[in-house]
Amino acid sequence: MQIDRELDARGLNCPLPILKAKKALTDMQSGQTLRVVATDPGSVRDFQAFAKQTGNELLEQQTLGMEFYHVMRRR
C-alpha cells in the first residue's frame, strides 16, 4: 500500500493524535493516504470514531508491540 504521508504521534495522549491527523488530512488531496503511529491504546477506537464522523476511510489498523498504526484515506 502506498503511503503519501506519515505522522508520528508517539507519546501523545487523546485527543492529540486525532487532532494532528485531522490537520494533516486537511493539507492532503482527496485519495491520498496517511499513516499515523501512536502509543495511546485509546487511539484504536478514537480513529474508528474519527473515520465515521469525518467520512475519511480507515483502511487499516495494526498493533505492533506497544505501537498502534492507523492508515487513513482522505475523502
Stockholm file with secondary structure:
# STOCKHOLM 1.0

chainA/1-75         MQIDRELDARGLNCPLPILKAKKALTDMQSGQTLRVVATDPGSVRDFQAFAKQTGNELLEQQTLGMEFYHVMRRR
#=GR chainA/1-75 SS CCCSEEEEETTCCTTHHHHHHHHHHHTSCTTCEEEEEECCTTHHHHHHHHHHHHCCEEEEEEEETTEEEEEEECC
#=GC SS_cons        CCCSEEEEETTCCTTHHHHHHHHHHHTSCTTCEEEEEECCTTHHHHHHHHHHHHCCEEEEEEEETTEEEEEEECC
//
